[in-house]
Amino acid sequence: MLDTDLDDIHPLFAGAPSTTEFKKLRKRIVRYTREAIEQYGMIEQGARDPGAKPQKWLVCLSGGKDSYTLLAVLYELKWRGLLPVDLLACNLDQGQPGFPATVLPEFLEKMGVPHRIEYQDTYSVVMDKVPAGRTFCALCSRLRRGNLYRVAREEGCNAVILGHHRDDILETFFMNLFHGGRLATMPPKLVNEEGDLFVFRPLAHVAEADCDKFARAMNYPIIPCDLCGSQDGLQRQQVKQILDGWESNSPGRRQVMFRALMNARPSHLLDPKLFDFLGLGLKNTDSKDNFDEIPALR
């Protein structure tokens, strides 16, 4: 799988480094992605049965390291027969000045990846509607997502696939904690508001550093975001700096915090909508039964 014989591998992997370090990196990313796909039920039941109609996924490709990694690992899983879905790559050209519009089409053509390039000038809308000094992210994201949903419907896709990784999910959790007053983040799987499309994040368990190493090792043509990425003082940047500091002082802290998101205990939080505190009672103290209804102290 890691040699350069194009008869044996998909063009996306041509020229992959043969080092042991890269092979371990690639194997780790594939394992974590497959784990997330299976754990969160991204493949419909019966999809692997002989004769079953395959799902069709719209794989959103921005040109950043994360989306390139996403595209490559999905094709690797499909190449191995582990992902019974049809993949359609999609880039939304939002009309940003200086955006290298030919990079992704040329790359996808060269790699033999079915794709659709959609042009919608959301950049002008964002610049017109967002007051000076405010961040662009919220409106830009909303407009982008709406267009991607439309494209998915037009192409007969049942799911929109995003390249958010473990660190994106952690940062969003702390942004909600610090600024939104809620315990929430980006889930690996959700249904859109209209109820007609899934949104999947197969890289949910993959570290950002691994995406960066992989995309750079493969020498994919990275396109930076010059809109939100050009703004200073973003809340996400601040949270990222905090997490970087914690990780520097205690390596592995990010993974520990991420595991906590997978190990929530409603009885040890304070939300009465998630746990019936009013209905919690003591058992008959005269009996010898265990006190199972009382949450164990930790």
C-alpha positions, 0 to 999 in steps of 0.5 A, spaced: 500 500 500 505 504 501 509 503 494 509 507 488 506 502 483 500 506 481 497 499 479 496 497 486 494 504 490 490 510 489 493 516 486 492 519 492 497 515 495 502 515 490 509 517 493 508 516 500 514 516 504 516 509 506 519 511 513 517 507 519 514 513 522 510 515 516 507 508 516 505 508 523 502 515 522 498 513 516 496 506 520 494 510 526 490 515 522 486 510 519 485 506 525 482 512 529 478 514 523 475 507 522 474 507 529 469 513 529 465 511 523 464 504 527 463 507 534 458 513 531 454 508 526 456 512 520 455 506 516 447 504 515 445 497 517 445 493 511 450 497 507 455 492 507 450 487 504 451 484 497 447 488 492 445 493 497 445 500 494 451 504 497 450 511 501 453 517 497 457 522 501 459 529 500 466 530 502 467 537 503 474 539 501 477 546 503 484 545 501 487 545 508 491 539 511 485 537 515 480 536 509 486 533 505 487 528 510 480 526 511 479 525 503 485 520 503 483 516 509 476 515 506 479 513 500 484 508 503 478 505 507 474 505 501 480 502 497 480 496 502 473 495 502 471 497 509 467 503 506 461 501 502 460 508 500 460 513 494 465 519 495 464 526 492 469 531 493 466 538 493 470 545 494 466 551 495 469 557 492 467 563 496 470 568 492 475 570 497 480 575 493 486 571 491 483 564 492 487 560 488 481 557 484 485 552 480 489 548 485 483 544 487 480 542 481 487 540 478 489 536 484 482 532 484 483 531 476 490 528 477 488 524 482 482 521 479 477 523 484 470 525 482 468 532 485 464 538 484 467 545 485 461 550 487 462 558 486 458 562 491 460 569 493 459 569 500 465 573 501 462 579 499 456 577 504 460 576 510 464 583 509 458 587 508 454 584 514 459 583 519 461 590 523 468 592 523 472 589 529 467 583 529 469 576 527 467 573 520 466 565 523 459 565 525 456 568 518 461 565 514 460 558 517 452 558 516 453 561 509 458 555 507 454 550 510 447 552 507 450 551 500 454 545 502 447 542 504 444 544 497 449 541 493 449 535 497 441 534 496 442 536 488 448 530 488 443 525 491 448 525 497 445 523 504 451 525 508 455 531 508 462 530 511 467 535 515 474 534 516 474 537 524 479 533 528 479 531 535 483 538 537 477 542 533 472 538 538 476 540 544 477 547 542 469 548 541 468 545 548 472 550 551 469 555 547 462 553 549 464 552 556 468 559 557 463 563 553 457 560 552 455 557 559 454 550 556 457 543 556 457 542 548 461 541 542 461 538 535 458 531 535 461 526 530 454 525 528 448 529 527 442 530 523 441 537 520 435 542 522 431 540 516 432 532 518 434 530 511 442 530 511 447 527 516 453 531 518 459 526 519 466 528 522 470 521 521 476 525 524 473 526 531 478 521 534 484 524 530 489 529 533 491 535 529 498 534 529 497 528 525 493 531 520 499 536 519 504 531 519 500 527 514 498 532 509 505 535 509 509 528 508 504 527 502 506 534 499 498 536 498 497 543 495 495 546 502 491 552 501 490 557 507 484 560 509 485 568 508 478 570 511 478 568 518 485 566 519 487 573 518 483 575 524 487 576 530 484 575 537 479 570 535 476 566 541 478 559 538 485 562 537 485 564 545 483 557 547 488 553 542 493 557 546 491 555 553 490 548 550 497 548 547 500 551 554 496 545 558 499 540 553 506 543 554 506 542 561 503 536 561 504 532 555 497 527 553 493 532 557 489 533 550 487 526 549 485 525 557 480 531 556 478 528 550 476 521 553 472 525 558 467 527 553 466 520 552 465 519 559 460 523 561 456 522 568 449 526 568 448 524 575 455 528 577 453 534 573 447 539 575 443 539 569 436 536 571 434 535 564 439 529 564 438 526 570 432 525 575 434 529 581 427 530 584 426 523 583 432 520 586 430 517 593 433 513 598 432 505 599 428 502 605 434 503 610 431 497 614 433 492 608 439 489 606 439 492 599 445 496 596 444 503 595 444 503 588 440 509 586 445 513 590 450 515 585 457 513 588 462 519 590 468 520 586 
